[in-house]
């Protein structure tokens, strides 16, 4: 009987211990669930509080900020004047209403569009003591800058296709590159760019952010993605796809067309080589200049570049947005004979008119 009583007591103690363990397990599970809920709530609170971004790449320049402001403003005015001049020249002269010059006109319009997406806010930030930008304006700048890059590469790819037809198939060129086809290619370049970047913005807009500091002088997509507390796998995959389609897709097409052009040049006459050299040199120079700036910005945004001097990082990150809009009108204006002759004529008429008035 004594042995039976001891066994029953052990069973009772064991069941009590098990029930206590189950109780503590339930408490632990409840605490874990509460902690997860608190973390998610904290993320939601942080994400709703982000109404602006701080651009931390700016630094105090003291009285030099007015000098920098004047330099940037002068560069912006020069970009507007140079591109507008060539757009007006192409539109007003019937002799320039050819596919190559219409594509150039689209390129110059894009330079105005891209520079306008950067310079006004850059000028405001230079004079400001607090370098902040609201979320809607930040998204607007991302849309302008990224669509500018897409349109630029698309335009350069279309122009290389135009040169390929003109040099490799000169007899069929007028039937292949019709006015309607030119307008269609330009429209597709712009619409494709706007559509892809609109999707990009729609993916980053709902992200839950745990910070608002962007280590740049202007807004970038990946800088915002890095601030996200929520899942960003879709953003990263889409970003890589867009990078490939926007940068490497046109580059592959351009490389193919120029390989064909080189084959024709080596087997053709001296006149063919001269024509190819005069029309393709500005295009190649523009492509290399822009590709260098964009590739550096992609590398800088994806990898740690703290070893690079901060001022050099800022200059190189602004390179493709500041130099390309001025580089293109100067390069094409000086190297395209028809445009160069008309520019010289306008300058001569202006000098004569000023001399007669004085």
C-alpha positions, 0 to 999 in steps of 0.5 A: 500500500505504501508503494502504491501511495508513492507511485500515485504521488509521483504521478501527481507531481509529474502531471503538475510539472507537465501542466506548469511546463505547458503554462510557461510554454504558453506564456513564452509563445504569448510573449513572442507573439506580443514582441513580434506584434510590437516590432511590426507596430514600431515599423508601422509607426516609423513608416508613417512618420517618414514625411521627408528625407534628409540628404546627408551628402551636403556639407557646410561650405560657409560663404562659398555656397553662393559661389557654388550656387552661381556656378551651378546656375550658370551651368544650368542656363548654359545647358538650357540655351545650348539645347534650346538653340539646337532644337529651334534650329532643327525645327525651323530649317526644312533641310534638317527635317531628316530622321537623324536630326529628328532623333537629335531633337528628341535627344536634346529635349531629353537633356532639358528634361533630365537637367530640369529634374536635377538642377532646380532642387540642387540650387535650392539645397545649396542655399538651404541650411537644412537639406531635406526634401518631401517624400512626394518631391523625392519620388518625383525626382527619382521618376525624372532622373531614372526616366531621363536615363532610360530615354537617353539610352533608348535614343542612343540605341535608336540613333545607332539603328538609324546609322546602321540603315544609312551606312549598310543599306543606303539604297533602302534607307528612305523606304525603311526609315520613314517619317512615321517610323521615326515618330513611332521609335521616338514615342516608344522610347519615351513611353517605355521609359515612363512606364517602366519607371512608373512601376519602379515608383509604385514598388517603392512608394508602399515600402515601410521605412525605418529611416529617412537619411539618404547619403546623396545630394539627390534622391535615388531608388536604391537609397530608399530601398536600403531604408526599408524595414519590410521585404524588398526582394521584389524591388531588388529583382525589378531593379536588376531587370530594369538595369539590364533592359535600360543599360545593357540591352541598348548597349548590346544593340549599339555594339551589334550595329557598330560591328556591322558598320565597321564591316561595311567601312573596311570593305567600302570606299573612302567616301563611305568611311568618311561619312561613317566617321563624321556621323558616328563619332559624336554618337560614340563619344556621347555613348561612352561619356554617358555610360561612364557616368551611369556605370559609376553611379550604379556601382556607387549605389550598390557597393560600399564606396567609403574609401573614395573621397566624399567630394569626388563621390559627389562630383562623379555621381552628378557627372551624367546629369550635369555633363551629358546635357552640355556635352551632347549639344556641343559635340553634335553642334560642332561635328555635324556640318549642317548644324555647324554651318547654320550656327555660324550663320546665326552668330555672324548675323547677330554680330553684324546686327549688333555692329550696325546698331552700335 
